[in-house]
């Protein structure tokens, strides 16, 4: 898969899940929301690394870490 396609899929996953969340169709604690953010963020990390956009890469690394924390937090409940 090309780096550009990864970036576009990542953006669709993150923006799409956010749109569903903000419209009340998908809770932020829902596993699909969290996994969309993990996968989308990971794809963004690859894309931004390739383009040497390190500040954006950093934001996406933090984004993925936050999403993983939510996964583990939800499993404890």
N, C-alpha and C positions, 0 to 999 in steps of 0.2 A: 504494500500500500504506500502511495506517495506521501511525503511529508505534508504537502498542501491538502490532500484529502483528509489526512489525520487532523489537521487544524480545523477544517470545516466541520468534520464530524464532532470534534470536541466542542466547537462553538455551538452547534445545534443541540448537543446534549445539555450543556450548561444553561444556555439561554432558554431552551425548551422546558427544562425542568423548573427553572425560575418562573417562567410564564405560567406554568401549571400551578406552581405554588402560590404565586401572588393572586391568581384568580380563584384560589380556594379548591382547586381540583386535585392537589397533591400536597400532603402535609410534609413539612421539612423533616420530620422524623420517619417518614416512609422510606423503606429500604430502597425503593426504585429511585427516589429523589437523591438519596445519598450515593447510590452506585452510579447514577448518571453523572454526578459531580466528580466522583473518583475517576471514572473512565474518561470523561471529558477533560478533566484537569490533567490527567496523565498524557492524553493526546496533545494537549496544549504544551505541556512540558517538552515533548519531543519536537513539536513544531517551532517553539521559541528557541530551543537550543540550536536547532538547525540554522535559524535565522540570526543567531547570536543576540537575541533580544533578552538579555539576562535579567533585567528588572521584571519583565513579564514572566519569565521562567520562575523567578523567585516567588512571585505572587501565586502562581499556579502550584508550586510545591507546597506552600502554606495552605492553599485551598484543599489540596488532596489530603494533607495531614489532618486538617479540621474534619473533613469528611470521614476519614478513618477513625478519628476519635468518636464521632457520632455512631459509627457502626459498633464499636466496642461498648460504648455507653448504652446503646439500645439492647445489646446482648445481655448485659448485666441485669436488665429489668425483667 
